[in-house]
Amino acid sequence: MLLAGKLRQYGLTVDRQVPINIEYDGVHIENAFRVDLLIEGKLVVEIKSVEQTLPVHAKQVIIYLRLMRLPLGLLINFGAPTFRDGIRRLVNNHKDFASSRLRANQREASN
């Protein structure tokens, strides 16, 4: 995939088609889902190429984040009219997670 290759050129660790196992009530399912891209072991990226994303696409990313216990994911739709229209940031109920810009503003305000 071109996106994975380009991210690797920038020095990032990118894993493709990362399997997610599920264990529930004593039942273990290997490779129940696959994440399109996992960047630096922290960021889930799900790639679509559809005319319009649906709520189920965002839910898919949230489920992956919860199963992997990760805070942040991106849903990227290359079928949208513009890249800006096709990217969506999703957060997994993580309380201690804030953008670096917000943290920097909080430090400046406290000085």
C-alpha positions in Angstrom: 0.0 0.0 0.0 1.4 3.4 -1.0 0.3 5.1 2.2 2.2 2.6 4.4 5.3 2.9 2.2 5.2 6.7 2.4 4.8 6.7 6.2 7.8 4.3 6.5 9.9 6.7 4.4 9.2 9.3 7.1 10.6 6.8 9.7 7.4 5.6 11.2 6.7 1.9 12.1 3.7 0.8 10.1 2.1 -2.6 10.3 -0.5 -3.7 7.8 -3.5 -6.0 8.2 -2.9 -6.5 12.0 -5.0 -9.3 13.3 -7.2 -8.7 16.3 -8.2 -11.7 18.5 -11.3 -11.8 20.6 -11.8 -13.7 23.8 -15.3 -13.6 25.4 -16.8 -15.9 28.0 -14.1 -18.5 27.5 -14.4 -18.5 23.7 -11.2 -17.4 21.9 -11.5 -16.4 18.2 -8.2 -15.9 16.3 -8.0 -13.2 13.7 -11.6 -12.0 14.3 -10.8 -8.6 12.7 -7.9 -7.0 10.8 -6.8 -3.4 11.2 -5.7 -1.9 7.9 -2.8 0.1 9.4 -1.3 0.3 12.9 1.2 3.2 13.1 3.8 3.1 15.8 1.7 0.5 17.7 -0.6 3.4 18.8 -2.7 4.7 15.9 -5.3 2.7 14.1 -6.0 3.7 10.6 -8.9 2.3 8.7 -9.0 2.9 4.9 -12.1 3.2 2.8 -12.8 4.2 -0.7 -16.6 4.8 -0.8 -18.8 7.7 -2.0 -19.9 8.4 1.6 -18.9 6.8 4.9 -21.6 5.5 7.1 -22.0 5.3 10.9 -21.0 1.7 10.8 -17.5 2.6 9.4 -16.8 4.8 12.5 -18.2 2.1 14.8 -15.8 -0.3 13.2 -12.8 1.9 14.2 -14.2 2.4 17.7 -14.5 -1.4 18.1 -10.9 -1.9 17.0 -9.7 0.8 19.5 -11.6 -0.8 22.3 -10.4 -4.4 21.6 -6.8 -3.2 21.2 -7.1 -0.8 24.2 -5.8 2.2 22.1 -7.0 5.8 22.4 -6.9 7.1 18.8 -7.9 6.1 15.3 -8.4 7.6 11.9 -11.0 6.7 9.4 -9.7 7.8 5.9 -12.1 7.7 2.9 -10.3 8.2 -0.3 -13.6 8.3 -2.1 -14.5 11.7 -0.6 -14.4 14.8 -2.8 -11.4 16.2 -0.9 -8.9 14.7 1.6 -10.2 17.0 4.3 -13.8 15.7 3.8 -12.5 12.1 3.9 -10.7 12.0 7.2 -12.2 11.5 10.6 -10.5 11.3 14.0 -12.0 8.9 16.5 -11.3 8.7 20.2 -11.9 5.7 22.4 -13.3 7.1 25.7 -9.8 7.9 26.9 -9.7 10.3 29.8 -6.0 11.3 29.8 -5.7 12.0 26.1 -5.5 15.5 24.8 -3.9 17.1 21.7 -0.3 18.3 22.2 -1.6 21.9 21.4 -4.0 21.7 24.3 -1.3 20.5 26.7 1.0 23.2 25.6 -1.7 25.9 26.2 -2.4 24.5 29.7 1.3 24.7 30.6 1.6 28.3 29.4 -1.5 29.3 31.3 -0.2 27.9 34.6 3.2 29.8 34.3 
